[in-house]
Amino acid sequence: MVLKISKRVGRSLLVIFLVTVAAVGLLSLAPGSVADVMLGENATPEAVEQLNVRLGLDQPLWQQYVDWLGSAVRGDLGTSPLTGVEVTQAILDRLPVTLQLAAMALLISLVVSIFLAVLAASMPGTLVDRGINAISSAFLAIPAFIAGPLLVYFLAVQLGWFPVSGWSHIEDGLGPNLQSALLPAIAVSLTEIAAFHRLLQTDLLGTLREDYVAAARAKGMTRMYVMFRHALRPSSFSLITLAGISLGRLIGGTVVVEIIFGLPGLGQLVASSITLRDVITVQGVVVFVAIAYVGLNTLVDVSYGLLDPRVRKAARA
């Protein structure tokens, strides 16, 4: 068990390292630097060079990365040269918005997909089943950057049910907060609903063909009782895995939605930092998202043992 955990931690650290290296390498390909942004278009080359020296940007890229990595290992993600704000503090200030958006999107996805999957699996081959699959295909074909503007136009502009953009913090009231978060959460959740539904329905159909399910039906148990008591739980392992991976992806993948709806989250922070060549902030956000993603995957692995006793017995063997 200790060896297994050690290997998992080692792979996780390698993933985080490679992700940060890729982020720095891609940003280095962009023209200009943070010094050009700070001094403006009319700055002389001499002034830009002096500022680069003061910020340490005159050093080779690998040296800059090694210096940053040494500080990051000690818990210091650096300070933005543009704003003067510590990157850790900037992440903590914007994290609640992204976490709430990702959590609401995941909750909506799970509730809707479980309902659709159970309904379709209980009536396979019927008009209801085909209709649900058609809706799922439509959700899968609509990315968030298209769903967002469509939802804004119909539900916010035309009907006025939601604000067009902006964010209301929970300190200002739970109602306004949920009203500002629900529309972007729905936009993010549509693709997840389709993926969750298809995966769970496939697993449910396979479980319903098992002998113990047939025995339960032979005892006179109702279809819905068999579905929820005997079929849903053993069919949920793949869904839990995908949900854990999706939450990690949602935390770092809400950039487009946050920009469309004007939400002050991590996505908007990293997007603006890339535009301004603020490499320090981008590196900090990337390493945070990578740690969150890897950590959630580890929790998913642990949750298997809680759901299925066979996993716990295999781990002890």
N, C-alpha and C positions, 0 to 999 in steps of 0.2 A: 504493500500500500504506500509506504514512504517513497519507494522508488518510482511508483506511478505518479505520485504528486510532484516529485522532483522533476520528472520529465515534462510534466504538464507546465510547471512554472518556467522551466527552461525554454520551452517552445513559445510560451506567452511573451517572455522577455525578448526573444528573437523577433517575434512579430512586431512588437512595439518599436524595437530598434529599426527594423526595415521600413516601417511606416514613416517614422520621422526622417530617415535618410531620404526616402522618396519625396517627401514634402519639401525638404530643403533643396534637393536636386532640381525639382520642377520649378520652384520659385527662382532659382538662380538663372534659369533660362529666360525669364522675363526681362525686358529692357528696363534700364533705370534702377535706382536704389532708393532706400528710404531717405537718403540725403537729398536726392533730387526732389523728392516730394516735400521735404521740410523747407528747402530753400526756394522752391518755385522755379518756374521756367526761365526767369531772367537771371538766375544765379550763374556766376562765372565758374569755369572749371576749377580754378584755384580754390574758391570757397567750398565747392563740393568735395574736393580732395581733402581739404582741412577737416571738414565735418566727418568724412569717412574715417580719417585717422582718429578723430576724437571718439567716434562710436566703435572703433575697432573693426570697421568694415574693410580696411586696407589689407587685412590678413587673408591668407588663403581660405577658401571655403571650408576645407576640412578642419582647419585650425579653429575657425569660428564655431563649427559644429561640436568639436571636442570640448571647447571651453563651455559651451552651453550645456552639453551632456553632463559634464562634471558637476555643474551647478544643479541641474535637474535631478540628478541622483540624490542630492542632498535636500531636495524638496523646494529648490528655488528655480522657478521657471523664467526668471528674468523680469525686466521692466521694459515696457514699450517706450522706444525713443521718441515716439510721436506724442503720446499722451502723458508720459511720465507715470502711468499707473502700473502697478505690479500685475503681471499676467495672471497670477493666481487669484488676485482680487477681482480682476475683470471677468474671469471665468465664474467665480462665485456669484457675482452680481447678476450675470445673465443666465446662469444655470437653471434657476427655478422656472423660467419661462419655457426653456427647451424641455425640461423634465416633465412639466405639466402637459405640454403639447404632445410629447411622445407617449406619456402614460395614458392620456385620454384617447389618443389614436389607437393604441394597443387595446384598451378596454373596449372601445367601440368595435374594433375588428373582431375580437374574440366573441363578444356577445352576439353580434350579427351573424358571424360565420358559423358558430355552433348552432344557432337557430336554423339557419338555412341548411346546414349539413344534416342535422337530425330530421328536418322536414323532408328533404330530398331522399335521404336513405330509407325513410319509413315508407316512401311511395315510389320506388324505383321504376323508371320507364313510363311514368304517367306524365300528364300534361304539366303538373306541378313541378316534377323533377326537371323536365325540359325547360320550363320557364325560369327556374332558379339557375340552371346552368347558363342560360342566355344572359341573365342579369350578371352572373359572375364573370362571363366573358367580356361584357361591356365594362365592368369595373376594372378588369385586368388591362383593357385597351386604353384606359384614360389615365395618363400620368398626372402627377400632382400639379405640374405647371399649367396644365389645361383645365383640370378640375377646379383649381383655385379660382381663376377668373370667371368660370361659368357659375360657380356657387356665389361669388360676389355679385355678379350681375343679377341673377334670378332671386336670390334670397336676401341680399343686402340692398341692392339698388332698387329693384322692382318691388319687392314685398316689404323691405325695411325691417325685417325680423332681426337682423344682426348689423353691427357696425361694419362699415366698408373696410376700415383698416384701424390699426392702433391696438394698444393693449391696456387693459384695466387690471391693475394689481389686486391681489386678493385682499389687501388691506383696505381697499376702497369698497369692498362688499363682494360676497360670493356670487351674487346674481350677475352684476356687470362683468366680473371676471370670467365666469363660465360663458357668458354671451359673447365675449371677445375671443374666447379660446375654442368654442365649439366648431365654428365654420372651418378654420384651418385644420383642426383635428380631423374633421370629416374628410377634407381634401387629402390628407395624408393617409387616411385609413382605407380608402377605396381599393387600392391595389392589394393591401394586406388582407382585406376581407375576401377577395377572390382567391388568393393563395391559400389562406387558412381553410376556406370552405372546401376547395377541391381536395386538399390533403386529407382533411377529416372525413369527408364523405367517402373517399376511397378506402380509408382504414375502417370506417364503420361497416361498409358493405362486405369487407373481408371478414370482420368479426362476426357479423350476423350469420355467416355461413358455418360458424364453428358448431361443434356437437353440443357443447354445454348451453349454447343459446337455443338450439333446437329442443333440448331437454327442458329448458325453462318455459318455452312456449307450450310444450306438451303438458306441462303441469297446470296450464290454464292461466298463466300470467298474461297481463295485457301487453300490447305491443309497446306502448310508451314506457311501461315499467321495465320491460326487458331492455329497451333501448338505453334508459338512463341508469338502471341498476347493474346490468351485466355487460353492455356493449360500449358505452361511452368512455368509461374509465380506461380499460385496456387499449382503446383506440386513440387515446389522447397523448401517447408518448411522443410521436412525431410532431404533433401540434405544439407541445411544450417546447421541444427543441427549436422549432421554427419561430415560436413566439419570443423565446429568449434571444435568438439571433436578431429577430426583427426589432426588439427594443433597443439593442445596441446600435443597430443601423439607423433607427429613427432618431436617436440622440444626436448622431452626427450627420444625419441626412435630411434635415429640415431646412436646408439653406434656401431653396427656392420658395418654399411656402412662407418662411419668415420674411423674405424680401417682398413677396406679393402682398402680404397682409400687414407689413410694417411692424413686425414683432421684434422686440429687443432681446433676442436670444443668442445662443452660441453660433447659430448659422449666419445670422447677420453680422456678428462680430468677426468671424473668420472671413466672410466675403469682403467686408470693408478693409480688413487687414491685408488681404491679398492685393486689393486694388492699390493700397497705399504702400505696398512692399514692406509691410511690418512683419518681417520674418520671425522675430522673437515671439510675437503674439500667435502667429500661425502655428509655430512649433509647439507652443504650450497647449493650444486647443487640440491639436492633432494628438499629442501624447495623452492628454486627458481622455479623449474619445476612445483611443486605442485601449487604454487601461479599462475603461468602462465596458467596452465590447468584450474584451478577454475575460473580465471578471464575471460578466453576465453568463458567458458560455460555461464557465466553471460552475456557477450556481445551477445551471441547467443540468449538468452532469450529475451533481449531487442530488438534485430533485428526483432523478430516476429511482434512487434507492428508497425514497419516501413513498413513491407511488406503487412500486412493484417489489414485493418481498423477494422475488427471484433475483433481482439485481443485488440486494443486500447479501443474499446467500452466496452469490457468485463472487462478490468482493471479499468475503471472508475465506473463501476456498483457496 
